[in-house]
């Protein structure tokens, strides 16, 4: 909000007349303030906030990372006006290829440029948080309380898909994905597991998350398989 704003005079609101009545609407100068608040509410890890934006993603040579970057940028630009087909993206690939970087860049672009709410969740952290409520009759939060904001978020980023593959973890993930599937809410996901592993000793994403959940994600998300070297190792 700008103190010298010519439209609202620094109040943050513009008074308009509609059908003989006066209404106050937020002034456009409040957008940066709203975007900053949304970033804080999105639960994006502090480490990612400045590092994981489109401008800092450097596609490696002899990889398809440039194409993945273009897909991510296009998604952010078009959000939330999608045509027919998937309204989310599943980024898949080896560690360090930039999956989380691109997914968080999309999330932050939507938050900052469009002022629209979104949430980030790391599945490892989510499972730990839910388990901490078990066996505590007076716990302040229940499993339902923890999952409801994720189910209802207009845009959700689920990081580390497949990190835990126990029956309980699969059921919890299936509930979250199914609820968003039913409400057609856009979802971004990242995973180190592939649909077709390169080695026979490796398990597939479907093995990790279950057939029902993978089936829904096929319909919900465009799958973007990213290859290339490990960015983290290259930097070190």
Secondary structure, DSSP 8 states (H G I E B T S, - for coil): --TT-TTTTTSSEEEEEETTEEEEEE-GGGHHHHHHHHHHHTT--HHHHHHSSGGG----TTSSHHHHHHHHHHHHHHTT---SS--EEEEEESTTSSHHHHHHHHHHHHHHHH----EEEEHHHHHHHHHTTTT-TT-S--HHHHHHHHHH-SEEEEESTTS--SHHHHHHHHHHHHHHHHHT-EEEEEES--SS-SSTTS--HHHHH-HHHHHHHHHHEEEEEE-S--HHHHH-
